[in-house]
Each structure stands twice: as C-alpha cells, then as structure tokens.
Amino acid sequence: MTTTVLTRENILLNAKVNTKEEAIKLAGKILVNNRYVEETYIERMLEREELTSTYMGNYIAIPHGTEEAKKDVRQSGICVIQIPDGVDFGNGNIVKVMFGIAGKDNEHLDILSNIAIVCSEEENVHRIIECKTEEDILSMFSEVN
C-alpha cells in the first residue's frame, strides 16, 4: 500500500459513533478533507450501504461509493477509523474497524487485497482495535507488500 493512499491524516483513533450512518459520514468526511473525493461521494457511500451492507465480518466494514460515485473520486484513498466501543451495522454486526475507500480506475482493488490480507487474521483486527497511535496502524499495513 503506497504511503500516499494511507497516511497519518487518514487515520482516526478512538472514534465514538452511534449509528452506521454516522460512521460512514465520518469516513466520507476524512476522504473529502484529504482531497480524495468530492463532497457528493459521502451520499454515494450511504446509498451503497442501503444496497448491501459493507460489513465484512470480523468487526470490519469497508464503506465505499456506488458505481456512479467513481466520477466523484479525485484520486485513490483510504481512511481507517478505529471504533473501540463498536457500532452496529445491522443484524447485530458490530464494527470496530472501518476502512473508507475511494478507488480511481481499479487501484482500489490493490487496497482491498491489502486490507483482506491484514484483516484475514483475527489477531491483526484485535491489534488494530488496540493500536494507540496512527504510526502503529501505518506499520501494520506497511508490512503488507
């Protein structure tokens, strides 16, 4: 994962959110603030969540925009939000680590495969939940190449 895709500014530790919509908007806001996407991308992320949950199991969700949201993406980016208390993504599926993704062309597929590699190990997910600094999270993903 290139450092331009995941940087300190894209990581939020100890987030407190009450709903999945609030969590998704927070992810979208980080992507907007760091100039990866246009403001409209946030609405597309919420639309995408209504179509199918982006809950992946193992306390992970990967919200992203719909197909038509691609026009709202300036450059590929990812944000990581740590939610130690968890947020319900429906059906009792609790999310404690959320990856907001914006992919240009098919660049997001590499991002997704890196997330899958790290998060396929349940112990890694628990490590992310317990990370105390942005650097701790960055180093977990820099190990994947």
N, C-alpha and C positions, 0 to 999 in steps of 0.2 A: 504494500500500500504506500503510495507516494506521500511524502510529508505534506504536500500541498492539499491533498484530499482530506487528511485528518491532521488538524493542528490543535494546539492548546485551546485556542479560541472556540473550537468546535466541541469542546467537552464541558459538560455541566455536571458537577458532582452534587450529591445530596438534594436533588430536586424534590419538591413536595407538590404533588398534583392530586386533584380529587377525582378527575374523570379522564377517560382515554382521550376525549376531545381536547381537553386542556393540555394533556401530554403531547398530542400531535401538533397543536398550535405552537407549543413551546419549541418543538423540534423544527417546525417550519420557520419560526422567528429566527432561530440560530442560523439556518440556511440563508434566510433573507439578509440578516445583518452582516453576514460574511460574504455577501455578494455572489452566492452560488445560483440563486433563483430570484425570480420576480415575486412580489407580494402575492400574486394570484395563485402561486404554487401551493400555498397553505390550504386554500379552498379545495384544490385538486387532491391534496393528501386526505382531507376529510371525506371527499367523495369516494376515493379509493377504499377507505376504511369501511364505508357503507356497503360497497360491493362485496368485499370479502375481508375478513379480519386479517391484519398483518401480524397477528400473534403467531409465533413460530414454535412455541413450546419452550421448556427450559428457562422460563422467566424472561424471554426475549420477544421483542416486537420490532419490526422493521418497516415503519410507515414510509410511504413514498407516494408520488403523484400518479394520476391515471395516465393512460397512453397519450391523451391530448395535452397533458401537462408538459410534455417534452419541449414544447415551444417556450415554456416559462423558465427553462434551465439555461443559465448563462455558461456554467462550467460544472463539471462533476464535483460533488462534495458530499461529505458525510458528517453527521454530528453524533455524538454519543451522550446520552443522558442517563445518569445513574439515579434510580429511584429506590433507595433502600427500603422504604416502607411499602413499596409496591403500589400499583394502580390496576384496577380491574378492567381488563379489555373485553369483558363479556363472558358469560358462561363460567364464571369463577376463574378465568385465566388471568393470573397475576403477572404483571410485567414489572421487572426491577431494573432491566437494562433495555434501553430503546436506542435504535440506530435510525436516525432520519437520513434518507438517501435521496440525492438528486444525481441522475446519470445523464451525461451527454453522450449521444451515439450509443455504443454498447459498453462504455467504460465502466458503468455501474456493475456489470457482471463480474469483473475482477474484484470490485469492492465486496460484492455479495459473497464471492467464494472465499475471500479472506475472513469475513465475518463468520461464515459457516465453519471454516477450519478451526478458528479460535473457540467458537461457541459450541462446537460439537462435543467438547469436553466439559461436562457439568462443573468440574472443579474450576475451570477457567471462568465460567459465568460467575461462580461464587467469588473468585478473585476480583473480577470487575466490580461486583456489588460492594466489595470491601475496600477497593482502592481509595487511598486518601488524597492522592494528587493526580493532576492531569498527566504528569510525566509517567506515573505508574501505568495508566491506561495506554498512553502512547507506546511505552516499551512493550506491552503485551502484544500490540499489533505490529510493531516493527520486527518482532521475532518471526512473523509470517512473511515469507518471500517466495 
